[in-house]
C-alpha cells in the first residue's frame, strides 16, 4: 500500500566514511524481494500488541518460580494487551523482565524512551531500565523507577544521548 505518516524505510547499507551511496526505492513492484524479517530499525512491538503466544520482539529474562512474566489483557494502558511481571511475596529482589536487546542506535543522537508502569503491592521498586553498550558494556546504565506501592499507570521518560562509541 501507499506510505503513510510514521512509516519507516529500513535497510542495510555499506558505505565508506564521508562516502556516498545511491539507493533506489521501488513502490508497487511485485517482482521486488520481500524485506527480510531479520532487519529491524528500532524497538519492535513497543506497544506489546503483536504476537501469537508471546509478544513479538520481547523475550523473558531472569524468570523462575518466584519471578514470572506474562503477556496479559488485564487493564492494558492502551490497546488490548500489556507485559506483566509478578514477584511472589518475600522473594529475593531481581531484575525479572521482558527484554529487547540489540536495538540499533546512532552515536551522538538523542533519543526519548517513554514507558508506562502500573503496580500492585510492589515492595522495592517497579520500572524500566536502559543500557546502551558500545566499545564497553553499559556506557549508559539508567533506571526509570516508578516506585513502590499500588498505583495506576504512570508515565516514565528518559531522554539520553548516545556516547561517541555507543552502538
C-alpha positions as CSV (number, residue, x, y, z in Angstrom):
1,X,0.0,0.0,0.0
2,X,0.9,3.7,0.0
3,X,3.3,5.1,2.5
4,X,1.7,7.0,5.4
5,X,2.9,9.3,8.1
6,X,5.1,7.5,10.6
7,X,6.1,4.7,8.1
8,X,9.8,3.9,8.1
9,X,12.2,2.6,5.5
10,X,14.9,0.3,6.9
11,X,17.7,-1.4,5.0
12,X,21.3,-2.4,5.5
13,X,23.9,-0.3,3.7
14,X,27.7,-0.4,3.4
15,X,29.2,3.0,2.7
16,X,32.7,4.3,3.5
17,X,33.1,7.2,5.9
18,X,32.5,10.5,4.1
19,X,31.5,8.5,1.0
20,X,28.2,8.4,-0.9
21,X,25.8,5.7,-1.8
22,X,22.7,5.8,-4.0
23,X,19.6,3.8,-3.3
24,X,16.6,3.2,-5.4
25,X,13.2,2.6,-3.7
26,X,10.6,0.9,-5.8
27,X,7.0,1.0,-4.8
28,X,4.4,-1.4,-6.1
29,X,6.9,-3.7,-7.8
30,X,5.5,-7.1,-7.3
31,X,8.8,-8.6,-8.6
32,X,10.9,-7.0,-5.8
33,X,12.1,-9.2,-3.0
34,X,10.3,-9.1,0.3
35,X,12.1,-7.3,3.2
36,X,13.9,-9.9,5.3
37,X,12.3,-10.3,8.7
38,X,15.7,-10.1,10.5
39,X,16.0,-6.4,9.6
40,X,14.9,-4.2,12.4
41,X,15.2,-0.5,12.7
42,X,14.4,0.0,16.3
43,X,12.2,-1.1,19.1
44,X,10.0,-4.0,18.0
45,X,6.3,-4.1,19.0
46,X,6.7,-1.2,21.5
47,X,3.0,-1.4,22.5
48,X,3.3,-5.2,23.0
49,X,0.2,-5.8,20.9
50,X,1.6,-8.1,18.1
51,X,2.3,-11.8,18.6
52,X,0.7,-15.2,18.8
53,X,1.5,-17.0,22.0
54,X,4.1,-14.4,23.2
55,X,4.6,-10.7,22.4
56,X,6.6,-10.4,19.2
57,X,10.1,-9.0,19.8
58,X,10.1,-9.4,23.6
59,X,12.0,-12.1,25.5
60,X,11.5,-13.0,29.2
61,X,14.7,-12.8,31.3
62,X,15.6,-13.9,34.8
63,X,12.4,-15.8,35.5
64,X,11.9,-18.6,37.9
65,X,9.1,-19.9,40.1
66,X,9.1,-16.8,42.3
67,X,9.7,-14.3,39.4
68,X,7.3,-14.6,36.4
69,X,6.5,-12.7,33.3
70,X,3.2,-13.0,31.3
71,X,1.5,-11.3,28.4
72,X,-1.9,-10.3,29.5
73,X,-5.1,-8.4,28.7
74,X,-5.6,-7.2,32.3
75,X,-6.3,-3.4,32.1
76,X,-3.7,-2.5,29.5
77,X,-2.5,1.1,29.2
78,X,-3.7,1.2,25.6
79,X,-4.7,-1.3,23.1
80,X,-5.6,-4.9,24.1
81,X,-2.5,-6.3,25.9
82,X,0.4,-5.5,28.1
83,X,3.5,-7.0,29.6
84,X,3.3,-8.2,33.2
85,X,5.9,-9.2,35.8
86,X,4.9,-10.9,39.0
87,X,7.2,-11.4,42.0
88,X,6.0,-13.7,44.9
89,X,5.8,-12.1,48.3
90,X,9.1,-12.5,50.2
91,X,11.1,-13.4,47.0
92,X,14.6,-12.1,46.6
93,X,14.8,-8.8,44.6
94,X,15.5,-9.5,41.0
95,X,15.7,-7.8,37.5
96,X,12.9,-10.1,36.3
97,X,11.8,-8.6,33.0
98,X,10.5,-8.6,29.5
99,X,13.6,-7.6,27.4
100,X,14.7,-6.4,24.0
101,X,18.4,-6.2,23.1
102,X,20.5,-5.1,20.1
103,X,18.2,-2.2,19.2
104,X,20.3,-0.1,16.9
105,X,21.2,3.5,17.9
106,X,23.4,6.2,16.4
107,X,26.3,7.7,18.3
108,X,25.7,11.3,19.2
109,X,21.9,11.1,18.6
110,X,19.5,12.0,21.3
111,X,16.6,9.6,22.0
112,X,13.5,9.6,24.1
113,X,12.4,6.5,25.9
114,X,8.8,6.6,27.1
115,X,7.5,3.7,29.2
116,X,4.4,3.1,31.4
117,X,4.2,1.2,34.7
118,X,1.2,0.1,36.8
119,X,1.8,-1.6,40.1
120,X,0.1,-3.6,42.8
121,X,1.7,-4.1,46.2
122,X,5.2,-3.5,45.0
123,X,7.9,-3.8,47.6
124,X,11.1,-2.0,46.5
125,X,10.6,-0.6,43.0
126,X,9.0,-1.2,39.7
127,X,10.0,0.4,36.4
128,X,12.2,0.1,33.4
129,X,15.9,0.2,32.7
130,X,18.1,1.2,29.8
131,X,21.6,0.0,28.8
132,X,23.5,1.5,25.9
133,X,26.5,-0.6,25.0
134,X,29.4,0.1,22.7
135,X,33.2,-0.4,23.0
136,X,32.4,-1.2,26.6
137,X,29.2,-2.5,28.2
138,X,26.7,-0.2,29.8
139,X,28.0,3.2,28.6
140,X,24.6,4.3,29.8
141,X,23.0,2.3,32.7
142,X,19.9,4.2,33.7
143,X,16.9,3.0,35.8
144,X,13.5,4.6,35.4
145,X,12.0,4.0,38.8
146,X,8.2,4.3,39.2
147,X,8.4,3.5,42.9
148,X,6.8,1.1,45.4
149,X,3.2,0.5,46.4
150,X,0.0,0.3,44.4
151,X,-0.8,2.8,41.6
152,X,-2.4,3.1,38.2
153,X,-0.5,3.7,35.0
154,X,2.5,6.1,35.5
155,X,4.4,7.5,32.6
156,X,8.2,7.3,32.8
157,X,10.5,9.2,30.5
158,X,14.3,9.3,29.8
159,X,16.0,11.5,27.3
160,X,19.5,10.3,26.6
161,X,22.3,11.0,24.1
162,X,24.3,8.0,22.8
163,X,28.0,8.3,23.7
164,X,30.5,8.6,20.8
165,X,31.4,4.8,21.0
166,X,27.8,3.7,21.6
167,X,26.1,1.2,19.4
